[in-house]
Amino acid sequence: MTCHTEGIRALAPVKWRGLDGMVSVFWDAEGQAGAKGYYLSPDPRIVIFFNDVSSHIRMANREEGFGRHCRPMMRAIYVPAGVPLWTNFVSMHRFSHLDLHMHKDRLLRFLSPSVGTSGALTALRHPVEIQDIEAIETLAGLLVNEVSTPSKHGVYAESLVGSIVTGLLDIPENDGEQANGRLTLAQMNKLISRVDARSDCRLTVGEMAATVGLSESWFANVFKQTTGKTPLQWQLGKRIGRRNCWRKAT
C-alpha cells in the first residue's frame, strides 16, 4: 500500500483493530486549506465520514484531475483494489472517519456464497460514492465503539464490517432463483456439462461448488433445494441413466 498526506494532522491518537483479513482504523483529524493526500493499494478500501466534507474536500482518480475530473468527497466511498485516489482540501476542515482496509480475497469469500463468484467480482471492481449514509453511519458508529473499546468477540466487529460492505457495495441482482435458495438455470447447465464431460460422471462436492462459484457448504444446501437430491444422489442417477442408455443402444 502507498499512502502519503500533506497538511493533515491527527487530533487524537488513531484507534485501530485488526480482524480476520481486514483492519478497521478510526481517525479524528484536521486538514489545512491546500492539504492533500494520495492512496493506492492492491486491496479494497472503504472510507466513511461522520460529518459532511463535500464542500471542503475534493477527490480525483488521476493526479491532474483537479480541474475537470475532480468531484466532492462523499460521506462514504468504496475504492476498488488498484484504483488510485488523490484528495485536496479547498478549505480548513476538521473531520472524523472510519477506514476499512480489507484483503480482496477475504471479501470474495464473504460475498461469493450469496451472489456467486462472478457477481462478487463485479461488485468488488465497481467504485461507490454516496452521500446519504444513514444506515451505514449507524453500523460504522457501532464498529468504531468496538475499535475504540473492544468488548465482544471479533466476530461481532467482523459482522458489522460485513453489513457495511453489503450495504455500500453495488451488488448485482442475480436472476432470482439463487436469491430464493435455488441454483440458477445457467448454473445447472454448467454442472450438467461438467458432469457429462466426465466418463464416470463423478465430481466431488467441492468440484461441483467451484463450477458454479459457490462455497461447498452453501452449494450443498441450494443444490438439494433445486433438485430434491444431494449432489451424490444426483450424480448416481446420472450414472444409472447413462448405463441404461448404453444398454439400450447395444
N, C-alpha and C positions, 0 to 999 in steps of 0.2 A: 504494500500500500504506500502511495505517495501522498503526503498532505503537508501543506505549509500555509501559514497565515501571516499577515502583517497588520498591525493596528488593532488587534483584537486581544483582550485580556480577560482572564477568568476572574470573577469577583468573589468566588468561594472555591474551596477545594473540589476538584472534579470527583464525582461519585460514579463508580462503575461496578459491574458484576459480570463475571464470566459464567456462561451457561453452556449447554450442550450445542456446540457448533455455532455459537453466537456470543457477542459481547454487548451489553447494554451500558451506555455512558450518558450521564446527566450533567449538563453544563449550565451554569449561571454566569453570563459574560457580558461584556460591553464592547461594541465596535465603534471606533472613531470614524468621522467622515473621511472617506478615501480608503478605509481599511479594505483589505481584500484577502481572498483565500483561494486555494486550489486543492482539488481532491481527485484521486484516481486509484481505483482498487480492482483487483481481479475478482472480487466478490461483491454482492449487492449491499446496499446501504439504505436505511430508512431514516429520515430526519423529521421530527415532529416538534414544532414550535408551540410554546404555551402562551404566546402573545402574537398579535398581528405584526408582521415585519414587512408586509408587501410594499409599504411606502418608503422603507428605509434600506432594503437590501435588493439588489438586482442579481440575477444569475444568468449564466450562459454556458453552452457546451462547447464553445470554442474561444480561444484566448482573445481573438479580435472581435468577439461577438457583442461587446458592449456598445455597439452602435445600433445596427438594425436588428440584431438577433438576441438582445438581452430581454428579459422579462422579469416581472416582480417575483420575489421569493414567496411561495405559498406556505400555508401553515403546515402542510405535510407533503413530503416528496419521497418517491421511491427512485433510487438511482441504480439502474442495472449494472451488472458486472462489466467492467471495461469501459464505462461511459465517463469521460472527464467532466468535471464541474468547476466553473470559475464563479466566484461571488465578489460583489463590490458594494460597499456601503456608501450611499449617497448622502447620508447624514448620521450623526452620532445616535446610537440606539443601544439600550440595554435589552437583553433577551435571555430567555432560558429555553433549552431544547434537549430532547432526548435523541441520542444517536443509537441506532441498532445496526451493528456490523454482523452480517450473517454469512456463513460459508454457503456457497451456491449449492453444493451437494446436500447440505442439511435442508435447505428449502425445497429442493427437488424431492427428497424423501418425504417431506411433510405434505406436499401438495399432490404428488403422483397417485397415492391410493384413492383420492377422491375425484380427481379430474383427469387422470391418465398422464403419462409422461409427456405426450405431445402438448396437452393443454397446460401442464405445469411449465414447460419450456417456453411456450408462447407468453404466459403471464410474466415469467422472470425476465424476458427480453424487453418488455414494454414499460417505458418510464411512466410514472404517475405524478401529477402535481395537483393538489386540491386545496381549497381554502376552507370549505365547510367540513370541519372535523369533529363535530360534537361527540359522537360515539367513540371515535378513535382517541380523542383527547381524554375521555374518561378512562379508557383502558390504559393509555400512556401514563396517566396520573397514578393509577394503581401499580403499574410497573415501577415508576420512579420511587414509590414508597418501599417496594421490595429491594430496589437497587440501593437506596439510601440506608434502610434499616431492615435487612433480611429477617423475616420472621417465620417463613414457611419453607417447605422443601422446594428445591429448584424447579421441580416440575410445574409448580404454580406459576412462577415467573415465565417459564417456557410456554405455558398455555396462554398467558397474556400476550406474549410475542406472536404466537400463532394466530390469535384472534385479530391482532393488529394487522398482520400480514394479509389475512383473508379479507379483512375489511377495507384495506387500502389497495391491494393489487387489482389490476383489471383482469380477472379470471374469466376466460371464455366459457360461454354456455356450451354444454355438450348437447347431444340430440335428444336428451330426455330420458332414455332408458336407463343409463347408468346412474343418473341422478335419483332414480327410483329403485336403486339397488339391483339393477339388471345390466348385463353386458349389452353393448350396442350391436346392431346387425353387422357393422364393419368389424367389430372385434371378434364376433363369432365366425365370420368369414375368414379372418386371419387364422384363427385356431384350426378351422376345418382344413384350410390349405396346408398349414404346417403339419398337421397330423397325417393328412392324406399323402404328404410327400415322404413320410417315413414308412418303409416297407412293413415294419412291425406295429405301426400305429401306437407307439409308446413314447410319451414325453413325461418328464417329471412335472409335478405341480409348479415347481419353480420355473421351469422352462415355459410352461403354458402361461404363467403370470407375466413373465418377461415379454412374451409375444404380444400381449395387449397392453403393456406398460403399466401394470398394477403390482402392488405388493402381494406376496404369496398368501398372507392371511386374508387380505381383502378380496383377492381373486377367488379363493375357495368359497367365500360366502356368497358373492354375487353370481358365481357360476352355478351354484346349487339353486339360487333363486331364478336363474334364467332357464335352466334345463330340467330342473327337478331331480338331477343326479349329481353325485360327487364327480370330480374330474376323473377318478379311476373307473367308476362305473360307466361313465360316458365313453371312455376310451375302450373299455371292454366291449361295449355294444358296437363300437366301430369295427373292432377286430372280428367279432362274430358276424357282422354284416358283410365284411369283406370275404370271409371264408365261405359264407353261403353263396355269395355271388360267384366265387371261383368254382364251387362245386356245380352250380347250375350251368356254368359255361363249359364244364368238362363232361 
